[in-house]
Amino acid sequence: MQKPNGEVAAYPMRVNKYLAHEGVATRRGADELIARGKVLINGRVATLGEKVNKGDTVELRGNSSPKKFLYYAYNKPVGVITHSPQFGEKYITQGAGLPKDVFPVGRLDKDSSGLIILTNDGRVTDRLLNPEYDHDKEYRVRTAEPLRESFKKYMETGVDIGGYLTKPCIVRKTGPKSFNITLTEGKKHQIRRMVAALHNTVVELERVRILNVHLEDLAPGAWRLILGDELKTFLAQIGMEN
């Protein structure tokens, strides 16, 4: 790897972040490669925590063949954990029959369900989750109480969720107690907090779309590969090439 594939985050950056952005490994995996002496910066063995500058030559020892990147659409069931599972909790890839090196891009809380993208391509994480980029995600929501007449207006304009005013979004009512919402940001428990600020409670939350990737008819716990034109469009929308 002589140079990054396009613009990345500001330099200098930690070498593990650089390797993750290049899709070589996750940051944890990159640290393992560094600890094993497999990573070189300008011809010398890298050390943990070291930073690289733009124009530095970063090489991986023994990298004889390019890594095959895989991308999956997965329907996360309620109760499954997408980050830091505690004792007794089921992690998202547990028993799913997926390759061991894939990981979820972003989070979907335990009580929510729906679409999450799994991949072994570390470059996707920053491109999809960085708040500097506007990537839309759509959710289907059911509430405990009927939606007020002003609900759509206030949700779309922006809601104060504890000192933060949410960005404009798109809301479509689908029933007396249900709506679809499209966001370009993803604060922790954002939709639940927005609904609570408008004196209601979310009882069901399902993500149905990330950019051009749709949940479609995937059963809970099932997955499918993202391939062909769907993958090409997805990568293009986050500024990457297939």
N, C-alpha and C positions, 0 to 999 in steps of 0.2 A: 504494500500500500504506500504509494509515494505521496499522494495528496488526497484530501477528502473529496468525496463525490458531490461537489457543489458546496454551497455555503452551509456552515454549521454554526453552533453557538459561539459566542465571543471567545477569543484567545487571550491569554493562555488558558487551557482547560486540562483537567486531570486526564491522564492517559486512559483510564478505565472508561471515562465518559466518551472519549474519542472513539475507542474501540467499540463501545456499545452503539454509538451513532453510525459507525461503519458496518454494523451488523455482524461483527466478528463474534460477539458474545454479549450476554448481559453484563452489567457492571460487576456483579459478583463473580461471574465467570471470567471476566477480564482480569480481575484481581488474582484469581487462581493462576491464570496464564502468566501474569507478571511475577508472582511468587515462585513459579517454576522456571523462571528465566527464559521464557519463550518469546518475550516482547523486546524488540530493539528500538531505540530512539537514536537516530543519526549514527547507527552502527554500534552503539553500546547498549548493554543490558539495562532495561528500565527498572526502576524501583517503585514500590507501592507508594501511591500518593503523588508521584512525579507529574509535572505538567508539561504539555507540549505547546509549542508556538506554531503559528501559521508558517508553512514552508518546511517544517521539520519532516524528516523521513521516518515513518513508523513502519516497522516490519515485524512479521510473525514467523518465528523459526518453525520449520517443518510444515508450513502451510502449502502442501503440494497440490491441493485441488480446491476450487472455490466452493464455498458453503452453499448448499441448496436451501433457499428460503421458502418457508411454508406459511400459509395464512389460512386461518380457520374462522368461520362464523359459528359461534356456539350459543345455544339457548340455555342460559344459566337458570336453574330452578331456584325457587325461594328456599332459603336455608343454607345454600352453598356459599362458601367464603372465597373472595377473590384476592384477599391480601392478609398476610400474617395470621393464619388460623391458630386458634387456641386449642388446648387439649380437648379432644372429643368432637371438634368441628371438622366438617368435610371441606377440603380444599378443592378448588375448581377443576384441577386436572386429575384428581384422585378417582381412579376407576373409569376414566372417560375413554380409555383406549387411544390416547394421543401420544405423540413422541415425547420423550422425557425432557427435551430441551425447550419446549414451547412454554410461553408464559402469557398471562392476560395483559392487554394494553389498557390501562386504566382500571377503574373499580366499578362495581355495582354492589350496593350494600346488601347485607344478608337477607333483608325482608323484601328486596326487589328481585325481579326476574327479567329475562329477556336477553337481547343480543349483546355479546361481548366478543371482541376479536382476540384470538390467540395466535401467537406467532413465535418464531425463533429469530426474527429480524429486529435487532435492537434499535435500528434507525427509526422504526415506526413510532416508538414511544414518544420521543420529543416532538416529532412532526405532527402527531395526532393530539397530544395533550398540552403542548405549549400554549399558554393563554395569548401569545402574540398572534396566533393563527385563529381564524374563525371557521371552525368545522362543525356543521350542524348535526345534531342528534335528535331523534324524535322518540317520544314516550307516550304510552297509553296509560291514563290515570283514572281511577275510580275513587270517589270520595264518600265520606260517611253521611254528609248532609247535602241537600240540593245546592247547586251553584247559584249564587246571587246574580242578579241582572248585571251588576257592575264587575263581576268576576273577571271576565275576558279583558275588559279595558284595563283594570289595574294590573293584571298579570302581564299583559303585553307591554305596558308602559314601563314597568319596573317596580319591584317590591323591596322594601327595606327588610333584610333578614339579619337583624342584629348589627346594624352599623354599616352594612354593605347594601348598595342599591343594585339590584340585578339588571343586566343588560336587556334591551328590548328583545322580545321573543314573539313567537306566533302561537296562538291558542285557537283551537277549533273545538267547540262544544259538540259532543257526540250523544249526549243524553242528559237527563235532569241531574245525575250525579257522576257524569263522566266527561272527559275531554282528552284531546291530544295536544301535546305541547312540543314545539321544536326550539331547542336552545343552541347557542353557540358557545356556551361556557359550561363549567361543571363543578361548582362549589360543592362541598360536602353536604349531602342530604338536601341539595338545593330545592328541588321540587317540593319535598315534604315541608321544608321551612317556608317556602313561598305560600303554599296552601294554608299552613298554620297561621301565617301572618294575616291572612284574609279570613280567619275564624272558621276554618274547616279542617278536616283531617283526611289524609290519604290512607285508604284501606287496601289499595292494590296499585302497584306501579310496575310497568313493563316497558323496557326499551325495545323499540321495533325497528329502528334504523340508525345507522352510523354512516353519514355521507351517502354514497350510493349503494351501500350494503344493507340489505333488508333481512329481517328475521324470517319472513315468508312462513312456510308451514313446518318449520323445525319443531319437533317435539321437545319438551323439557328434558335437558340432559343430552340432547343429540347435537351433532356438529356436521358441518360440510366444509369442504375445501373451497376457498375463494380462488377462482381460476379465470382464464380467458379475458374477455372484454371487461368483466366485472372487476377483476384484479387490476387490469391496466388502467381503468378509470379511477379506481380507488387510489392507487399509487400516484397517479398524475395529480389528483386533488390534494394530496399532501406533499407535493413537490418532489416526488421520487420517480425513478424509471424502473420498469420491470426488468 
